[in-house]
């Protein structure tokens, strides 16, 4: 992807301001020469910087990676479809216009936002992936790499990087059967403003290749399985790697509170109820930035597993 018009405008401005700077420097009067040269030179330097930053942004956007594709042949069993639908619920926050199935895609900046071009969370449907292999879909899910080899944008592959082969194949099985006649979503097409933002915002999400088979602990209400769910659910994106909370930062993830020592504040039953209703025992509500609805299809055993892992953690002070 490349915005020829936007970059062309920057180049034309660079040439224009450079020419004006040269003309200003030729003025014979010393005072007038500096009065004209300084602003023209500053405009030239700023435009040069913006042009270079835009070109660097497009380089990052179009850079390809050599992450190998591990080939899978997904059977699409009823068990895989059920598990895939359960996992896909967590994708609805980005890939659905109403936060629910079906996953028909969503324009990230519909209704407002920076004019960065076309940036859709694509439809996760059979139509969208008809020319993708099962292995390419799994690579995109766990490594954030497009079929073309470029990095995906705003894809939480860091959370899914440890997803087991079994669960990843379940997602593919669901996608292959999900709304096969749905229309495709527009391709990502970032303009020069978006290319400039790529230099300062962590929008690219390519991960290192997944080496070898990946297995999950046996499903059940255990701390081991809870640790696995904490990873693939993306909890550490908003609550930090040590789960002691995220300090708000520009262009960063939504700030999540410290969830170490949760067993000191909530019983297991209250913890499960919180994810079912979005309401604390005192009647207060979870933050709107907490996607608790995405956990609707987590069983009580799943939530118990997460609780059991959290109660094993040392209670830490809030991250500063």
LOMI-959512 format. One record per residue (C-alpha): x, z, y. Coordinates in Angstrom, 3 decimals. Example, Ala and Ser with C-alpha at 12.3 -4.5 7.8 and 13.67 -1.06 7.14 Angstrom:
residues 2
east=12.300, up=7.800, north=-4.500
east=13.670, up=7.140, north=-1.060
END
This chain:
residues 320
east=0.000, up=0.000, north=0.000
east=1.240, up=-0.830, north=3.466
east=-0.403, up=-0.963, north=6.887
east=1.061, up=-4.169, north=8.303
east=-1.073, up=-3.972, north=11.443
east=-0.220, up=-0.352, north=12.228
east=3.503, up=-0.770, north=11.602
east=3.437, up=-4.055, north=13.518
east=1.982, up=-2.282, north=16.554
east=4.739, up=0.325, north=16.386
east=7.412, up=-2.365, north=16.168
east=5.926, up=-4.252, north=19.123
east=5.842, up=-1.048, north=21.174
east=9.438, up=-0.340, north=20.189
east=10.519, up=-3.792, north=21.364
east=8.509, up=-3.442, north=24.579
east=9.864, up=-0.002, north=25.483
east=13.387, up=-1.076, north=24.546
east=13.078, up=-4.080, north=26.844
east=11.719, up=-1.886, north=29.661
east=14.617, up=0.533, north=29.174
east=17.106, up=-2.335, north=29.437
east=15.404, up=-3.684, north=32.557
east=15.323, up=-0.233, north=34.142
east=19.043, up=0.275, north=33.543
east=19.775, up=-2.900, north=35.491
east=18.180, up=-1.577, north=38.689
east=20.877, up=-1.363, north=41.351
east=19.620, up=1.727, north=43.128
east=20.997, up=4.785, north=41.287
east=18.003, up=7.038, north=41.937
east=15.465, up=4.385, north=40.953
east=17.555, up=3.412, north=37.915
east=17.405, up=6.927, north=36.455
east=13.783, up=7.425, north=37.522
east=12.763, up=4.340, north=35.525
east=15.257, up=4.559, north=32.664
east=14.561, up=8.140, north=31.560
east=10.813, up=7.769, north=30.789
east=11.297, up=4.283, north=29.337
east=14.162, up=5.547, north=27.174
east=12.148, up=8.534, north=25.999
east=9.248, up=6.279, north=25.038
east=11.689, up=4.077, north=23.132
east=13.118, up=7.036, north=21.236
east=9.686, up=8.448, north=20.386
east=8.468, up=5.064, north=19.159
east=11.672, up=4.605, north=17.148
east=11.130, up=8.002, north=15.532
east=7.475, up=7.226, north=14.723
east=8.366, up=3.835, north=13.275
east=11.042, up=5.358, north=11.068
east=8.726, up=8.166, north=9.954
east=5.958, up=5.695, north=9.134
east=8.316, up=3.518, north=7.088
east=9.587, up=6.602, north=5.263
east=5.988, up=7.653, north=4.581
east=5.142, up=4.265, north=3.104
east=8.312, up=4.428, north=1.016
east=7.130, up=7.749, north=-0.413
east=3.639, up=6.390, north=-1.001
east=4.895, up=3.332, north=-2.854
east=7.790, up=4.895, north=-4.703
east=7.385, up=4.587, north=-8.461
east=8.512, up=7.041, north=-11.112
east=9.696, up=6.445, north=-14.642
east=7.574, up=9.143, north=-16.305
east=7.113, up=7.782, north=-19.832
east=3.624, up=7.366, north=-21.247
east=2.976, up=9.327, north=-24.418
east=0.466, up=7.281, north=-26.330
east=-2.645, up=8.981, north=-27.662
east=-5.625, up=7.607, north=-29.534
east=-8.564, up=9.808, north=-28.656
east=-11.246, up=9.914, north=-31.329
east=-14.078, up=11.038, north=-29.047
east=-15.611, up=13.530, north=-31.475
east=-18.656, up=15.609, north=-30.428
east=-16.380, up=18.656, north=-30.200
east=-14.011, up=16.799, north=-27.860
east=-16.887, up=15.598, north=-25.701
east=-18.250, up=19.119, north=-25.335
east=-14.853, up=20.562, north=-24.445
east=-14.120, up=17.660, north=-22.100
east=-17.373, up=18.178, north=-20.228
east=-16.557, up=21.858, north=-19.835
east=-13.132, up=21.091, north=-18.350
east=-14.517, up=18.257, north=-16.218
east=-16.765, up=20.728, north=-14.425
east=-13.639, up=22.000, north=-12.674
east=-13.063, up=18.460, north=-11.341
east=-16.445, up=18.277, north=-9.615
east=-15.218, up=19.956, north=-6.440
east=-13.149, up=16.854, north=-5.624
east=-14.575, up=14.065, north=-7.758
east=-18.291, up=14.533, north=-7.089
east=-20.211, up=14.124, north=-3.824
east=-22.416, up=17.115, north=-4.670
east=-20.014, up=19.350, north=-6.581
east=-21.687, up=18.649, north=-9.909
east=-21.712, up=16.103, north=-12.704
east=-21.633, up=13.106, north=-12.812
east=-18.164, up=12.598, north=-11.366
east=-18.899, up=9.556, north=-9.217
east=-16.078, up=10.084, north=-6.717
east=-15.965, up=11.355, north=-3.162
east=-14.553, up=10.274, north=0.180
east=-12.296, up=13.153, north=1.220
east=-12.869, up=12.539, north=4.921
east=-16.528, up=11.582, north=4.949
east=-18.181, up=13.187, north=7.945
east=-14.923, up=13.890, north=9.774
east=-11.209, up=14.344, north=9.359
east=-8.027, up=12.590, north=10.368
east=-8.277, up=8.778, north=10.365
east=-5.736, up=8.260, north=7.582
east=-7.371, up=5.241, north=5.953
east=-9.272, up=5.159, north=2.668
east=-8.678, up=8.269, north=0.581
east=-11.157, up=8.789, north=-2.230
east=-11.158, up=11.119, north=-5.170
east=-11.985, up=8.306, north=-7.620
east=-14.896, up=8.231, north=-10.002
east=-13.904, up=9.692, north=-13.371
east=-15.909, up=7.164, north=-15.317
east=-15.342, up=4.632, north=-18.048
east=-15.617, up=1.824, north=-15.486
east=-12.777, up=3.185, north=-13.376
east=-10.421, up=3.596, north=-16.349
east=-11.353, up=0.564, north=-18.414
east=-7.855, up=-0.931, north=-18.113
east=-6.035, up=2.400, north=-18.586
east=-4.746, up=3.584, north=-21.947
east=-5.544, up=7.110, north=-23.127
east=-1.911, up=8.051, north=-22.591
east=-1.942, up=6.766, north=-18.996
east=-4.996, up=8.899, north=-18.200
east=-3.321, up=11.976, north=-19.676
east=-0.142, up=11.244, north=-17.713
east=-2.174, up=11.026, north=-14.505
east=-3.914, up=14.297, north=-15.335
east=-0.824, up=16.323, north=-16.229
east=1.927, up=14.575, north=-14.278
east=0.139, up=13.134, north=-11.237
east=1.354, up=9.592, north=-11.865
east=-0.876, up=6.541, north=-11.395
east=-1.017, up=3.708, north=-13.902
east=1.214, up=1.763, north=-11.503
east=3.869, up=4.505, north=-11.591
east=3.343, up=5.805, north=-8.044
east=2.507, up=9.427, north=-7.301
east=-1.139, up=10.342, north=-6.991
east=-2.307, up=12.034, north=-3.786
east=-4.058, up=15.427, north=-3.632
east=-4.201, up=15.637, north=-7.438
east=-3.641, up=19.185, north=-8.807
east=-1.347, up=17.978, north=-11.580
east=0.780, up=21.089, north=-11.100
east=-2.125, up=23.136, north=-12.474
east=-2.841, up=20.737, north=-15.346
east=0.833, up=20.295, north=-16.209
east=0.586, up=22.911, north=-18.972
east=-2.756, up=21.667, north=-20.317
east=-2.635, up=21.328, north=-24.083
east=-2.738, up=17.959, north=-25.812
east=-6.057, up=18.984, north=-27.356
east=-7.698, up=19.756, north=-24.012
east=-6.177, up=16.697, north=-22.318
east=-7.580, up=14.466, north=-25.058
east=-10.966, up=16.165, north=-24.653
east=-10.955, up=15.167, north=-20.965
east=-10.208, up=11.559, north=-21.924
east=-13.019, up=11.613, north=-24.495
east=-15.443, up=12.782, north=-21.803
east=-14.268, up=10.165, north=-19.295
east=-14.650, up=7.368, north=-21.845
east=-18.301, up=8.340, north=-22.350
east=-19.091, up=9.374, north=-18.762
east=-21.452, up=7.129, north=-16.772
east=-19.969, up=3.862, north=-18.099
east=-22.149, up=1.749, north=-15.781
east=-21.304, up=3.624, north=-12.574
east=-19.735, up=1.527, north=-9.799
east=-16.048, up=1.966, north=-9.095
east=-14.780, up=3.766, north=-6.005
east=-12.629, up=2.140, north=-3.302
east=-8.864, up=2.155, north=-3.898
east=-6.615, up=4.420, north=-1.881
east=-5.369, up=2.573, north=1.201
east=-3.390, up=4.770, north=3.605
east=-2.827, up=3.585, north=7.177
east=0.104, up=4.285, north=9.479
east=-1.346, up=7.651, north=10.565
east=-1.588, up=8.733, north=6.954
east=1.972, up=7.548, north=6.333
east=3.156, up=9.749, north=9.196
east=1.294, up=12.754, north=7.743
east=2.907, up=12.211, north=4.334
east=6.173, up=13.379, north=5.919
east=4.771, up=16.809, north=6.791
east=1.893, up=17.438, north=4.384
east=2.322, up=18.049, north=0.622
east=-0.095, up=15.305, north=-0.433
east=1.884, up=13.759, north=-3.293
east=1.589, up=15.567, north=-6.601
east=3.926, up=13.919, north=-9.121
east=5.295, up=16.349, north=-11.730
east=8.160, up=16.127, north=-14.175
east=7.365, up=14.426, north=-17.506
east=5.711, up=16.556, north=-20.171
east=8.235, up=16.685, north=-22.979
east=6.817, up=16.881, north=-26.484
east=3.554, up=18.240, north=-27.841
east=1.763, up=20.972, north=-25.873
east=-0.413, up=23.514, north=-27.655
east=-2.680, up=26.206, north=-26.215
east=-3.100, up=29.695, north=-27.660
east=-6.164, up=30.071, north=-29.886
east=-9.311, up=30.275, north=-27.766
east=-10.710, up=33.770, north=-27.554
east=-10.972, up=36.895, north=-25.361
east=-7.219, up=37.529, north=-25.404
east=-4.612, up=37.937, north=-22.690
east=-2.611, up=35.040, north=-24.147
east=-5.527, up=32.648, north=-23.786
east=-6.277, up=34.136, north=-20.378
east=-2.778, up=33.222, north=-19.186
east=-3.365, up=29.652, north=-20.339
east=-6.702, up=29.496, north=-18.493
east=-5.156, up=30.925, north=-15.322
east=-2.719, up=28.020, north=-15.378
east=-5.035, up=25.103, north=-16.110
east=-7.737, up=26.464, north=-13.783
east=-5.428, up=26.155, north=-10.779
east=-5.662, up=29.852, north=-9.888
east=-2.042, up=29.959, north=-8.750
east=-2.601, up=27.176, north=-6.234
east=-4.683, up=29.492, north=-4.066
east=-3.514, up=32.941, north=-5.214
east=0.255, up=32.139, north=-5.415
east=2.572, up=32.055, north=-8.399
east=2.547, up=35.846, north=-8.743
east=-1.213, up=36.014, north=-7.965
east=-0.556, up=38.409, north=-5.053
east=-2.271, up=36.154, north=-2.524
east=-1.433, up=33.126, north=-0.397
east=-0.513, up=33.409, north=3.264
east=-2.453, up=30.771, north=5.263
east=-0.256, up=27.863, north=6.293
east=-0.990, up=24.591, north=8.117
east=-1.625, up=21.811, north=5.578
east=-1.398, up=24.397, north=2.780
east=-3.880, up=25.365, north=0.068
east=-6.895, up=27.561, north=0.818
east=-5.722, up=31.174, north=1.165
east=-6.670, up=33.219, north=-1.890
east=-6.538, up=37.032, north=-1.969
east=-4.338, up=39.227, north=-4.109
east=-5.899, up=39.395, north=-7.586
east=-3.320, up=41.623, north=-9.242
east=-4.848, up=44.990, north=-10.103
east=-8.321, up=43.467, north=-10.292
east=-9.131, up=45.869, north=-13.135
east=-8.701, up=48.717, north=-10.631
east=-11.495, up=47.277, north=-8.485
east=-13.859, up=45.690, north=-10.999
east=-14.921, up=46.473, north=-14.524
east=-14.994, up=43.629, north=-17.042
east=-18.763, up=43.392, north=-16.714
east=-18.530, up=43.271, north=-12.906
east=-15.803, up=40.621, north=-13.114
east=-17.958, up=38.380, north=-15.286
east=-20.985, up=38.958, north=-13.040
east=-18.895, up=37.967, north=-10.015
east=-18.253, up=34.545, north=-11.552
east=-21.894, up=34.148, north=-12.531
east=-23.388, up=35.044, north=-9.146
east=-20.598, up=34.847, north=-6.538
east=-21.542, up=38.392, north=-5.486
east=-19.493, up=41.594, north=-5.572
east=-21.072, up=44.857, north=-6.783
east=-21.497, up=45.982, north=-3.146
east=-23.507, up=42.853, north=-2.348
east=-20.811, up=40.996, north=-0.418
east=-20.189, up=37.355, north=-1.212
east=-17.130, up=35.549, north=-2.481
east=-15.404, up=33.377, north=0.103
east=-16.840, up=29.865, north=0.391
east=-13.328, up=28.595, north=-0.380
east=-13.495, up=30.169, north=-3.852
east=-15.010, up=27.532, north=-6.207
east=-16.643, up=30.061, north=-8.513
east=-19.349, up=27.543, north=-9.429
east=-16.671, up=25.480, north=-11.186
east=-16.416, up=28.283, north=-13.736
east=-20.101, up=28.023, north=-14.656
east=-19.315, up=26.618, north=-18.080
east=-16.638, up=29.207, north=-18.865
east=-17.958, up=31.423, north=-21.607
east=-17.952, up=35.210, north=-21.381
east=-15.003, up=35.113, north=-23.795
east=-13.124, up=32.800, north=-21.410
east=-13.681, up=35.101, north=-18.445
east=-12.820, up=38.117, north=-20.607
east=-9.533, up=36.427, north=-21.516
east=-8.664, up=35.937, north=-17.821
east=-9.556, up=39.569, north=-17.096
east=-7.425, up=40.819, north=-19.998
east=-4.427, up=38.911, north=-18.661
east=-4.963, up=40.125, north=-15.095
east=-5.214, up=43.759, north=-16.202
east=-1.802, up=43.441, north=-17.846
east=-0.147, up=42.473, north=-14.575
east=1.612, up=44.934, north=-12.330
east=-0.386, up=45.630, north=-9.174
east=1.589, up=44.012, north=-6.371
east=1.351, up=44.357, north=-2.580
east=-0.165, up=41.418, north=-0.757
east=2.240, up=38.546, north=-0.159
east=3.363, up=38.380, north=3.440
END
